[in-house]
Amino acid sequence: MTAPMPAARKEARRRFRNAALCAAFGALSAMSFIVSGENYQGISDPPASSASYLWCALALCFALLYRAVYHQRKLRPAPANAAFALLFGVVNAFGVWLYSYDSWAALKSPLTLGLVCLQALGQSLSMLAGFTWLHDWMKKNRVSLSEPISEPIEEARTKTRWYERHPVWSAMAVLLVCWSPFLIVFFPGSVCWDLGEMAAQYFGLREINTWHPVFLTGLYGVLLSFGRLFHSDNLGTALYMLLQSLALSYAFARTVELLRRWGLPRWFRLAALAFFGLTPLFGGYAQSICKDTFYTAFLLLFALELMEVLAGREQGKAPSRSALAGLFVWGLLSCLVRSNGLYVVLPSGVLLLAVGAKGKTRLPLAAALGGCVACALLFSKVLIPALGIPDETASGIYSVCFQQSARVLRDHGDAVTPEEYAEIDRVLDAEKLPELYETNISDPVKFTFRYAGQGAAVEKEALKRYFQTWKKMAAEYPLSYAEAFFGGSTGYYAFIPKIEGPSYNNQAGNRLMFETYELGDDPGYVHTRQIGFLSKARTLLAAYARGWRRIPLLSLLYCCAAYTWLLVGAGLFLAREGQWRRLAAFLPALLSLGVCMLSPVNDYIRYFLPIVAMAFPLTGFALRAKEE
């Protein structure tokens, strides 16, 4: 008769079995992310092999994740998590395939399709474990109702340390010190192409139009004009850099201060401050003379005020005067510095009006939000036409459509009817489209638009006729249309390899901008001069900032998809907790993602920057105490 196995040995065997299962699933999940180098067409470094240290490290991370979730904590995945994890697997597997091989044509083979479906399943398992771990962590770290949401005024007055009495100013000072290497080494700032064009418009070297935001064109032009009183474009450009750095640091400091008032622990607030201050992303854009730094700051401030109103609604409070003023000012500025800001502010304001107040308290909220939108529309629809500035934004929303037409001509040119070809050629250069088409950026195709510069009325009339042909061809070539759309947006929601290869003007990909673009020798153009003896420091600092994309884990901070799915996980947590009203705070980020997907460039971090900035405050908002 066999002696019974000791309990300790049974437990040891059980642990070994569970560890082996976690290791096996970790390896399989890592293998599901592997991309074959055969026939690879993605504009990036060649994909790593299954034997590389990268995949071994990924397998180890997945194994540890599975062990922490299913073995140590014995957590059970929720059905909603499983559904969104499966959605991630499908989106990521098919998105990476499209990026890597430029077509889904090979998926007509049952074997290849089955392989990609297995990859999607393996990828969804890791995301399911990630969602489950995230929700368990958020549940354990949610702010307790016993902790104060805001600090009494009397207690605040007794603070002796300056940074305790002035949390916003002190956080701004910390951020500016952290960004100072970029602000000093690249002084007076790296002028991007768009701002150079906008300055040329202001000084009459280009026809001024609405392709670039007129408000920022005027702001940069006024600052340059002031600098030129002292014969210095450096002075005007440095003032622009200073203003946008102050705006961005103020938005981040307000975020940290709001997290404190919500009762978030000190380590979380310090992590947010370190993220904003030490990630080269924000220091790089603080010095970059572009449109996106201002837009990120203003839209983040608008989102913070939106969260303030929702938090007050949970406590039965009417929106404060400061919150109403903030919604008006920051919402208006978001619309003025980026033309697509209105498409984020308006729907967010409508939803906030529906769920952020009740009864008579809706009136001042409606006044603030309605006034913001009304002023933005008056500026764009009344003042700009009155100044004789032509509207050239009509063709901007057709980037995706133009790409789809170009892809059809590239892949099915022989099947396109003469009538369809003629209609496309009437608005675009149909003969050149097949060779100009790039999956990741629509500018080469878009710049062949034949009616550019002829005003919104002429553009709309031409596009109205083209749109009928576009709709007809959508039914004939649905797969090509889908490939063109998803191929130009995969980087915002799929973990595609880093875009490293050449694209039109090297714009596609999450690149930081450290180069100054000069448009010509005419003294009317912007001519700045950076500090000569710091040239080597500029090279090293740019290499350091860009090098983060090649460091495991740190590279996730530059990955758009990481923020997209983090916010999906935080939103799922609120839905599971029944906090549906709080989900309204996520709408600005969700709409910003939609704008990115419809934008002319794939995986462009400067377009995605507002979502990166919202990640910490939205996560903190989800961790606020649940109001009874």
C-alpha positions in Angstrom: 0.0 0.0 0.0 1.5 3.4 -1.1 2.0 5.9 1.7 0.0 9.2 1.2 2.0 12.0 -0.3 3.0 14.7 2.3 1.0 17.9 2.1 4.2 20.0 1.6 5.1 17.9 -1.4 1.7 18.2 -2.9 1.8 22.0 -2.5 5.3 22.1 -4.0 4.1 20.1 -7.0 1.0 22.3 -7.4 3.2 25.4 -7.4 5.5 23.9 -9.9 2.7 23.0 -12.2 1.1 26.4 -12.0 4.5 28.1 -12.6 5.1 25.8 -15.6 1.6 26.7 -17.0 2.3 30.4 -16.5 5.7 30.0 -18.3 4.1 28.1 -21.1 1.3 30.6 -21.7 3.8 33.5 -21.4 5.9 31.9 -24.1 2.9 31.3 -26.3 1.6 34.9 -25.8 5.1 36.3 -26.7 5.2 34.1 -29.8 1.8 35.5 -30.9 3.4 39.0 -31.2 6.2 37.8 -33.5 6.3 39.2 -37.1 7.9 37.3 -39.8 10.7 39.1 -41.8 9.8 37.3 -45.0 8.2 39.8 -47.5 8.2 42.4 -44.7 7.2 45.9 -46.1 6.9 48.0 -42.9 9.0 51.1 -42.8 10.9 50.1 -39.7 13.9 48.1 -38.5 13.7 44.4 -39.5 11.4 42.6 -37.0 13.2 40.7 -34.3 13.4 36.9 -34.5 11.7 34.5 -32.1 15.1 33.7 -30.6 16.1 37.3 -29.7 16.4 38.6 -26.2 13.4 40.8 -26.8 10.9 38.0 -27.2 12.5 36.1 -24.3 12.1 39.1 -22.1 8.5 39.6 -23.3 7.7 35.9 -22.5 9.1 36.4 -19.0 7.0 39.5 -18.5 3.9 37.7 -19.6 4.7 34.7 -17.4 5.1 36.9 -14.4 1.9 38.7 -15.2 -0.1 35.4 -15.5 1.5 34.3 -12.2 0.6 37.5 -10.4 -3.0 37.5 -11.7 -4.1 33.9 -11.8 -1.7 32.1 -9.3 -0.9 34.6 -6.5 -4.1 36.7 -6.5 -6.4 34.1 -8.0 -8.3 36.8 -9.8 -11.2 36.0 -12.2 -11.5 37.8 -15.5 -14.7 39.7 -16.0 -16.7 39.1 -19.2 -16.5 42.7 -20.3 -12.7 42.5 -19.9 -12.6 39.4 -22.0 -14.7 41.1 -24.8 -12.4 44.1 -25.0 -9.3 41.9 -24.7 -10.5 39.9 -27.7 -11.2 43.2 -29.5 -7.6 44.2 -28.8 -6.3 40.9 -30.1 -8.2 41.2 -33.4 -7.4 44.9 -33.9 -3.7 44.5 -33.0 -3.1 41.2 -35.0 -4.7 42.4 -38.1 -3.4 46.0 -37.7 0.2 44.8 -37.4 -0.2 42.4 -40.3 -1.4 45.3 -42.5 1.5 47.5 -41.4 4.0 44.7 -42.0 2.8 43.4 -45.4 0.8 46.4 -46.7 -2.2 44.2 -47.6 -4.7 41.7 -46.3 -4.6 39.8 -49.6 -2.6 36.9 -48.1 -5.4 36.3 -45.6 -7.5 34.7 -48.3 -5.5 31.6 -47.6 -7.3 29.6 -44.8 -4.0 28.6 -43.3 -2.7 32.2 -43.1 -6.1 33.5 -41.8 -6.1 30.8 -39.2 -2.6 31.7 -38.1 -3.5 35.4 -37.7 -6.6 34.4 -35.7 -4.5 32.3 -33.4 -2.2 35.3 -33.0 -5.2 37.5 -32.1 -6.2 34.9 -29.5 -2.8 34.8 -27.9 -2.5 38.6 -27.8 -5.9 38.9 -26.3 -4.9 36.6 -23.4 -2.1 38.9 -22.4 -4.4 41.9 -22.6 -7.1 40.1 -20.6 -4.5 39.5 -17.8 -3.4 43.1 -18.1 -7.0 44.4 -17.7 -7.6 42.0 -14.8 -4.5 43.1 -13.0 -5.2 46.8 -13.7 -8.7 46.6 -12.2 -7.5 44.8 -9.1 -4.8 47.4 -8.6 -7.3 50.3 -9.1 -9.7 48.7 -6.7 -7.1 48.4 -4.0 -5.7 51.9 -4.6 -9.0 53.7 -4.8 -9.2 56.7 -2.6 -11.0 56.0 0.7 -14.1 58.0 1.5 -12.6 58.8 4.9 -9.8 60.7 3.2 -10.4 64.4 2.6 -11.1 65.4 -1.0 -10.1 69.0 -0.5 -8.0 70.7 2.2 -9.6 73.2 4.5 -8.6 76.8 4.0 -7.5 77.2 7.6 -5.2 74.2 7.3 -3.7 75.5 4.1 -2.9 78.8 5.8 -0.9 77.1 8.5 1.5 75.5 5.9 5.0 76.8 6.4 6.7 75.5 3.3 6.4 77.6 0.2 5.7 74.6 -2.1 2.8 73.5 0.3 1.3 77.0 0.2 1.7 77.4 -3.6 1.4 73.9 -5.1 0.8 75.0 -8.7 3.7 77.5 -8.8 6.0 75.0 -7.2 5.1 72.3 -9.6 5.6 74.7 -12.5 9.0 75.5 -11.2 10.0 71.8 -11.0 8.8 71.2 -14.5 10.6 74.1 -16.0 13.8 73.1 -14.3 13.4 69.6 -15.6 12.8 70.9 -19.1 15.6 73.5 -18.9 18.2 71.4 -20.7 15.9 71.4 -23.8 15.0 75.0 -23.4 18.6 76.1 -23.1 20.4 73.8 -25.5 17.8 74.4 -28.3 17.3 78.1 -27.6 15.3 79.9 -29.1 13.5 76.7 -30.1 13.2 74.4 -33.1 10.9 76.1 -35.6 8.8 73.4 -37.4 7.7 73.8 -41.0 4.2 74.8 -40.2 5.2 77.7 -38.0 7.7 78.9 -40.6 4.8 78.9 -43.2 2.5 80.7 -40.8 5.2 83.4 -40.3 5.5 83.7 -44.0 1.8 84.2 -44.3 1.8 86.9 -41.6 4.5 88.9 -43.4 2.9 88.5 -46.8 5.3 86.0 -48.4 2.5 83.5 -48.6 -1.3 84.1 -49.0 -2.8 83.8 -45.5 -5.6 81.2 -45.3 -7.3 78.9 -42.8 -5.1 75.9 -43.6 -3.1 76.9 -40.5 -4.9 78.4 -37.4 -5.2 82.1 -38.0 -5.1 82.9 -34.3 -1.6 81.2 -33.9 -0.5 82.8 -37.1 -1.3 86.2 -35.6 0.3 85.4 -32.3 3.6 84.2 -33.7 3.6 87.1 -36.2 3.1 89.7 -33.5 5.9 88.1 -31.4 8.2 88.1 -34.4 7.3 91.7 -35.2 8.3 92.7 -31.7 11.6 90.8 -32.0 12.3 92.5 -35.3 12.1 95.9 -33.6 15.4 94.7 -32.1 16.5 93.0 -35.4 16.1 89.6 -33.8 13.9 86.7 -34.9 15.5 84.9 -32.0 13.7 87.2 -29.5 10.2 86.7 -31.0 10.7 82.9 -31.3 12.0 82.7 -27.7 9.0 84.5 -26.5 6.7 82.0 -28.2 8.7 79.2 -26.7 8.4 80.8 -23.2 4.6 81.3 -23.5 4.0 77.7 -24.6 6.3 76.3 -22.0 4.5 78.3 -19.3 1.1 77.1 -20.6 2.2 73.5 -20.7 3.8 73.6 -17.3 0.7 75.3 -15.8 -1.6 72.6 -17.3 0.6 69.8 -15.8 0.9 71.7 -12.4 -2.9 72.1 -12.3 -3.1 68.3 -12.9 -0.9 67.5 -9.9 -2.7 70.0 -7.7 -6.1 68.5 -8.7 -4.8 65.0 -7.9 -3.9 66.3 -4.4 -7.4 67.7 -3.9 -9.0 64.5 -5.0 -7.1 62.7 -2.3 -4.7 60.7 -4.5 -1.6 59.4 -2.5 1.6 61.3 -2.6 3.4 58.6 -4.6 0.8 58.8 -7.4 1.2 62.6 -7.6 5.0 62.4 -7.6 4.8 59.7 -10.3 2.7 62.2 -12.4 5.1 65.0 -11.8 8.1 62.8 -12.8 6.2 61.6 -15.9 5.6 65.2 -17.0 9.0 66.4 -16.1 11.4 63.7 -16.9 9.9 62.1 -20.0 11.8 63.7 -23.0 8.5 63.9 -24.8 7.3 67.0 -23.0 10.7 68.7 -22.7 11.1 68.2 -26.4 7.7 69.7 -27.2 8.2 72.6 -24.8 11.1 73.8 -26.9 9.5 72.9 -30.3 7.9 75.9 -32.0 4.7 74.2 -33.2 0.9 74.2 -32.9 0.6 71.1 -30.7 2.2 72.3 -27.5 -0.4 75.1 -27.0 -3.2 72.8 -28.1 -2.1 70.0 -25.6 -2.0 72.5 -22.7 -5.4 74.2 -23.5 -7.2 70.9 -24.2 -5.8 69.3 -21.0 -7.0 72.4 -19.0 -10.4 72.1 -20.6 -10.6 68.4 -19.7 -9.5 69.2 -16.1 -12.3 71.7 -15.7 -14.7 69.1 -17.1 -13.6 66.6 -14.5 -14.0 69.3 -11.8 -17.6 69.8 -12.8 -18.3 66.1 -12.8 -16.7 65.7 -9.4 -18.8 68.5 -8.0 -21.9 66.9 -9.5 -21.2 63.7 -7.5 -21.1 65.8 -4.3 -24.3 67.6 -5.2 -22.5 70.9 -5.9 -23.2 73.4 -8.7 -20.3 74.2 -11.0 -18.0 76.8 -9.5 -17.4 80.1 -11.1 -13.7 79.2 -11.7 -14.7 76.0 -13.4 -17.2 77.8 -15.6 -14.6 80.4 -16.5 -12.1 77.7 -17.2 -14.5 75.8 -19.5 -15.1 79.0 -21.5 -11.4 80.2 -21.7 -9.7 76.9 -22.3 -12.3 75.5 -24.6 -12.2 78.7 -26.7 -8.4 78.6 -26.9 -8.5 74.9 -27.8 -10.7 75.8 -30.8 -8.5 78.8 -31.8 -5.1 77.1 -31.8 -6.3 74.0 -33.7 -9.1 73.9 -36.2 -10.1 70.4 -35.1 -10.4 71.6 -31.5 -14.1 72.4 -32.1 -14.8 68.8 -32.9 -13.5 67.8 -29.5 -14.8 70.7 -27.4 -18.4 70.8 -28.8 -19.4 67.1 -28.3 -17.6 67.1 -24.9 -19.6 70.2 -23.8 -22.9 68.7 -24.9 -22.3 65.5 -22.9 -21.1 67.5 -19.9 -24.3 69.6 -20.1 -26.4 66.5 -20.0 -24.7 64.7 -17.1 -22.6 67.4 -15.3 -25.5 69.4 -13.8 -29.2 69.3 -13.1 -32.0 71.8 -12.8 -31.1 75.5 -12.7 -27.4 74.7 -12.3 -27.4 73.8 -16.0 -28.0 77.4 -17.0 -24.6 78.9 -16.1 -22.9 75.7 -17.5 -24.8 76.1 -20.8 -23.8 79.8 -20.9 -20.1 79.0 -20.4 -20.1 76.2 -23.0 -22.4 77.9 -25.4 -20.4 81.1 -25.2 -17.2 79.2 -25.9 -18.6 77.6 -29.0 -20.3 80.8 -30.1 -17.1 82.8 -29.9 -15.1 80.1 -31.7 -17.7 80.1 -34.5 -17.8 83.9 -34.7 -14.1 84.0 -35.1 -14.0 81.4 -37.8 -17.3 82.1 -39.6 -17.6 85.9 -39.2 -14.3 87.6 -38.4 -12.0 85.6 -40.7 -14.2 86.1 -43.8 -14.6 89.8 -42.9 -10.8 90.1 -43.0 -10.8 88.6 -46.5 -9.0 85.4 -45.4 -10.0 82.5 -47.7 -11.3 79.3 -46.1 -9.2 76.3 -47.3 -10.3 73.7 -44.8 -12.9 71.9 -47.0 -10.4 69.4 -48.5 -8.7 68.7 -45.2 -11.4 66.3 -44.1 -11.0 64.3 -47.3 -7.6 63.0 -46.5 -8.9 59.4 -45.9 -11.1 59.6 -49.0 -8.2 60.7 -51.2 -6.0 57.9 -49.8 -8.7 55.4 -50.6 -9.0 56.6 -54.2 -5.2 56.5 -54.6 -5.0 53.0 -53.2 -7.7 51.7 -55.6 -5.8 53.2 -58.5 -2.6 51.6 -57.3 -4.0 48.2 -56.7 -6.9 48.0 -59.2 -6.1 50.6 -61.8 -7.0 48.3 -64.7 -10.4 47.7 -63.3 -11.4 51.3 -62.7 -13.9 52.6 -65.3 -13.0 55.6 -67.5 -15.8 57.6 -65.9 -14.5 56.8 -62.4 -10.9 57.7 -63.4 -12.1 61.0 -65.0 -14.0 62.0 -61.8 -10.9 61.3 -59.6 -8.7 63.1 -62.1 -10.9 66.1 -62.0 -9.9 66.8 -58.4 -6.6 64.9 -58.0 -3.8 64.0 -60.4 -4.9 60.5 -61.1 -1.9 59.6 -63.2 0.5 60.3 -60.4 -1.5 58.8 -57.5 -0.3 55.2 -57.8 3.3 56.2 -57.4 2.6 59.0 -54.8 0.5 56.8 -52.5 2.1 56.1 -49.1 0.2 54.0 -46.6 1.3 56.1 -43.5 0.8 59.7 -44.8 -1.7 61.3 -47.2 0.2 64.5 -47.9 1.7 63.4 -51.3 -1.8 62.5 -52.6 -3.5 65.4 -50.9 -1.1 68.0 -52.4 -2.3 67.1 -55.9 -5.7 68.6 -55.1 -6.5 70.7 -58.1 -8.7 73.2 -56.4 -6.4 74.2 -53.6 -6.4 77.9 -52.9 -9.6 78.6 -54.7 -11.8 79.1 -51.6 -14.2 76.9 -49.7 -17.1 77.4 -52.0 -15.2 76.2 -55.1 -13.6 73.3 -53.1 -16.9 72.1 -51.7 -18.6 72.1 -55.2 -15.8 70.1 -56.7 -15.7 67.7 -53.7 -19.5 67.2 -53.8 -19.2 65.7 -57.3 -16.1 63.6 -56.3 -17.9 62.3 -53.2 -20.6 60.6 -55.4 -17.9 58.7 -57.3 -16.2 57.9 -54.0 -19.4 56.4 -52.5 -20.0 54.3 -55.7 -16.4 52.9 -55.7 -16.7 52.1 -51.9 -19.1 49.3 -52.8 -16.8 48.0 -55.5 -13.5 48.1 -53.6 -14.5 47.7 -49.9 -11.3 45.9 -48.9 -9.0 48.5 -50.5 -10.9 51.2 -48.8 -10.5 49.4 -45.4 -6.8 48.8 -46.0 -6.3 52.5 -46.8 -8.1 53.7 -43.7 -6.6 51.3 -41.2 -3.2 51.4 -42.8 -3.1 55.1 -42.1 -4.1 54.9 -38.5 -2.7 51.6 -37.0 -0.1 53.2 -34.9 -2.7 54.9 -32.7 -4.2 51.6 -31.4 -1.9 48.7 -32.5 1.5 47.9 -31.2 3.2 48.2 -34.6 7.0 48.3 -34.9 8.7 51.7 -34.6 8.3 53.6 -37.9 12.0 54.3 -38.8 12.1 54.2 -42.6 11.7 57.2 -45.0 8.2 58.7 -45.4 7.1 62.0 -47.0 9.2 64.6 -45.2 10.0 62.0 -42.6 6.7 62.9 -40.8 5.1 59.5 -40.2 6.0 57.9 -36.8 6.3 59.2 -33.3 9.4 61.4 -34.0 10.4 64.3 -31.9 11.1 67.5 -33.8 14.5 69.0 -33.0 15.3 70.5 -36.5 14.6 74.1 -37.5 13.2 74.4 -41.1 14.1 77.5 -43.0 12.0 78.3 -46.0 14.3 80.6 -47.9 16.8 83.5 -47.9 14.2 86.3 -48.0 14.5 88.4 -44.8 10.8 88.1 -44.4 11.1 84.4 -43.6 12.0 83.3 -40.1 15.8 83.1 -39.5 16.8 82.0 -36.1 20.3 81.1 -34.9 20.9 78.6 -32.1 23.8 78.8 -29.7 26.9 77.7 -31.7 29.0 76.1 -29.1 26.0 73.9 -27.9 25.8 72.0 -31.2 27.3 68.8 -29.8 25.0 69.1 -26.8 22.0 69.4 -29.1 23.0 66.3 -31.0 23.5 64.3 -27.7 20.2 65.6 -26.2 18.2 64.8 -29.4 19.8 61.3 -29.5 19.0 60.8 -25.8 15.3 61.8 -26.3 14.9 59.7 -29.4 16.8 56.8 -27.9 14.0 56.1 -25.4 12.1 54.5 -28.2 14.7 51.7 -28.4 14.8 50.9 -24.7 12.4 48.1 -23.5 9.6 49.4 -21.2 10.7 53.0 -21.6 9.7 52.7 -25.3 6.1 52.2 -24.2 6.0 55.9 -23.1 6.4 56.8 -26.7 3.9 54.2 -27.9 0.4 55.7 -28.7 -1.3 52.3 -28.4 -0.1 51.9 -24.8 -2.1 55.0 -23.8 -5.1 54.1 -25.8 -5.5 50.7 -24.1 -4.6 52.1 -20.7 -7.5 54.5 -20.9 -9.7 51.7 -22.3 -8.9 49.7 -19.1 -9.6 52.6 -16.8 -12.9 53.2 -18.6 -13.8 49.6 -18.2 -13.1 49.8 -14.5 -15.5 52.7 -14.2 -18.2 50.8 -16.2 -17.8 47.7 -14.0 -18.1 50.0 -10.9 -21.3 51.5 -12.3 -19.7 55.0 -12.4 -21.2 55.8 -15.9 -21.2 59.6 -15.3 -17.5 59.6 -14.9 -17.0 58.2 -18.3 -18.0 61.6 -19.7 -14.5 62.7 -18.6 -13.0 60.3 -21.2 -14.8 61.9 -24.2 -12.1 64.5 -25.0 -9.5 61.8 -25.1 -11.8 59.5 -27.2 -12.6 62.3 -29.7 -8.9 63.2 -29.9 -8.2 59.6 -30.8 -10.8 59.8 -33.5 -9.2 63.0 -34.9 -5.9 61.2 -35.0 -7.4 58.2 -36.9 -8.8 60.6 -39.5 -5.6 62.7 -39.6 -3.2 62.6 -42.6 -0.4 60.9 -40.7 -0.1 57.6 -39.0 1.5 57.2 -35.5 2.2 60.9 -35.2 3.0 61.6 -31.6 2.4 65.3 -31.8 -1.2 64.7 -32.9 -1.6 62.2 -30.1 0.1 64.4 -27.4 -3.2 65.6 -25.7 -4.1 61.9 -25.0 -0.7 61.3 -23.5 -1.2 64.3 -21.3 -4.7 63.2 -20.2 -3.5 59.7 -19.1 -2.6 60.5 -15.5 -5.5 62.8 -14.7 -8.1 60.4 -16.2 -6.6 57.5 -14.2 -6.6 59.6 -11.1 -10.2 60.6 -11.8 -11.2 56.9 -12.0 -9.4 56.3 -8.6 -11.5 59.0 -6.8 -13.7 57.8 -4.0 -17.1 56.6 -5.0 -19.7 59.0 -3.8 -22.7 57.5 -2.0 
